[in-house]
């Protein structure tokens, strides 16, 4: 593997007095597309937020391009789950996407030509340029997901983190996002996405990282045929279902 642009070593995270991540080792290099897989409550969103510097580590280290996550915020795009965005806020599609550049411009600085160009390019990439003046509250679920992705892309990130981007969206948006993520990987962006859609992740991702509070396994989908790692990640009933998705009978 090339030198990682995201390097997490021995990371243990406590939230509300409870250990939610334990001794996590994970690395992501430029030009990789990795799926983060695990059951609900496994710590997937917490891992993304730790990489962003939003959640501190109790032990261990997290580095983005050799810097702390806080210092590297201008290099990391984040696509949260849709319910985390205030869709009733009175803002247009273009205005929402422009907020993705706040780490670079500051909250009060007027947008420059470079900012406007980055926003326009991001809107084009997700097929939303024609709706740039529409209030975000009037958008469909798939359109809202495209706005969140464009908002992250407006930063022109080296690392893109996505939390369940394929959940609850229409087929055209799923196809667009899959093509977009593959294209970003080919352009050298490091992409990490959580997902419950194992079939899509298997087809799309270079690697799968199986997480249940710690990393259970990490490798290309074809190399994750060991029944035991799926049992340790998901438990018996869910593991059997997922192994069938991978074409493994046990």
N, C-alpha and C positions, 0 to 999 in steps of 0.2 A: 504494500500500500504506500502511496505517496505520503509526504508529510501531511498530517491532518490539519485542516483548517478549524475543526472543532475537536478538542481533546479533553475528554472527561476522565479523570483518574481517581479511583477510590472514593467516589462521591457518595456521601451519606447525608440525607436531608431529613430534617424533623419539621413537622407542621402540627400545630396544636398539641405539642407534647408527644406526638406519635411519630415513629420512624416510618417514612413513606418510601424512601429509597435507601438501599443499603449497599455500600461498597461497589458502586456502579463504575465499570470501565467501558468507555465507548469512544470510538474515533470515526470521524467523517472527513473525507478528503474532497478537494475540488473535483468536479466532474463525476461525483457519485450520487446516486438516487437510492435512498435507503428507506425501507418501511419499518416503522416501530410498531410491533404487534404485541398485544397482551389483553387480558381480561379487564373489565371495568374495575377501577381501583388499583390497578397495577403500578400507577405512578407515571404514566406516559405524558400526560399534560404537565405534571410537575417537572419531569426531565426537560421538556421544552422550556419551561419557565426558568429553570435553573440555568440552562444554556443562554438565556436572555439576560441573566443577572437579576431577575425579578424575585427569585427565591434564593436565599443564601445556603451554602453548604455547611453542614455541621463539621464534617471532615472531608478531606480530599481537595482536589483542584479542578477548575474549569477554565479553559483558555480558548479564545477565538482568535485565530491568526496570531498566536503568541501573546495576546493581551487578555486582560480580564474582560468578562462579558460587559461590564459597565462601560469600559473604554472602547469597546468594539461595537457599540449599539448602532453606529452608522453603517456597519457592514452586514447587519443581520436583519432580514425581512421576516415578519411573523404574520401568519394567517391564523387568527384564533377561531374557535367555534363560533358559528353565526350568532348564537344567543348572547355572546359577550359584547356585541356592538349595539349602540343605542340607535336603533333604526327609526325611532320616533323623533330624533333630533332634526331640526329644520336645516338640512344641508343637502346640496346637490351631489350627484354622483362624482362630478369633477372635484368638488370641494372635499368629499370624503377621501378620494384617492390622494389628493394633495396633502392630507394630514400624515400620510406615510413618510413624508420628507421632514417632519418636525425635528427629528434627531439631527438633521443636517442644517436646517434653517433657523431653528428656534421657533417658539410659538407665536412671536409677535412680528417677526421680520416679513416684509413684503416678498412675494414670490418673484423670483428672477426669471429671465428667459430660459435658463437651464432647468429651473424647476418646472416651468410650463411644458418644456420639451419632454422631460422625464414623465410627467403625468400623462401627456398625450400619447406617448409611446406605450405606457402601461395600459391605457384604455384600449388602444389598438390591439394589443396582444391578447386581451381577453374578450374582444369583440363587443365593447361597450361604448365606443366613441360616439355612436349615434344617440346615446342616451345620457350624454355628459351633463345636460342641464336638468335632468329629471330629479325630483326629490327622492332620496333613498327610501323613504317610507312607502313609495308606490311600486317598489320593485318586487318581482317574484323571488322565490327562494334561490333558484339558480342564478338569477341576476345579482342577488345580494352576495352570493359566494364569489362571483366574478369580481365584484367591487372590492372585496376583501383581498383577493389575490392581487388585483391591480394596485391596491394600496401598498402592499408589501413590495411589489416590483418597482414602484415609483422610487424606492430607495436605491435601486440598482445594486442589490445586495450580492455579497460573496457567498453568503449562507442563507438559505430559505428554509424556514421551519413552518410546517403546516399541521394544524390539529383537526383531524377528521374532515378534510376538505371534500370528500366524496359522499358524505352522509346527507341524505334527504334532498338530493338535487336531481334535475332532469337528465335524461340520457345525453342530449347534445352538450350540456355543460360538463358531464363526466368525461365525454370524449375529448372536448376541448382541453380540459385540465390535464388529462393524461398526455396528450400531445404536447402541451405547454411544458409540463414537468420534464418530459423526455428531452425537449429542445433546450431547456435551461441546463440540464445535466450535460448535454453535448457542448454547450457554450462554456462549460467550466464551473458553473455554479454548483455548490454543495447543497443537496436537497435532502431533508429529513421530514417524513410525513407519518403521522399516526393514522391508522385506519383499522376498521373492523372488517373490511372487505379483503379477505385473504386471496381470493381469485384474482382481483385487480392488482393487488400488491405483488403477487407471484409473477404476473405477466409484465408488470411495469418496472419493478425494482431490481437493482443489481444485487442488493443484500436485504435480508430480513433480520432485524434484531428483536428477539423474543424477550420481553420484559415482564417480570412479576416481582416488583420491588428491587430486584437485581437482574442483571443480564443472565438469562438462562442459556441462550445460544445466539450466535451471530454468524451469518454466512449466506452464500447464494442459496436461493430457494431449493435448488436441486440437491443441495448437501444437507438439508434439514429433514431427512426422512426418518430419523430415529424417533420411534414412538415415545420413548422416555422423556425427551425434551418437551414434547407437546403436553404430556401428562403433567410434568412439573410446572408448566406455564399455565395450563387451562383446567386441569382436572379431567377426569375420565370421559364424561359424556361429551363435553365440548371438544376434547382432543380427538376423539374418534371422528367427529364431523369434519374437523379441519384437515385431518389426514386424508380423508376422502377427497377433499378439495384439491390437495396436492397430488392425488393419484396414488397414495400410499395406503395399503390395506392393513398395515400393522406388522 
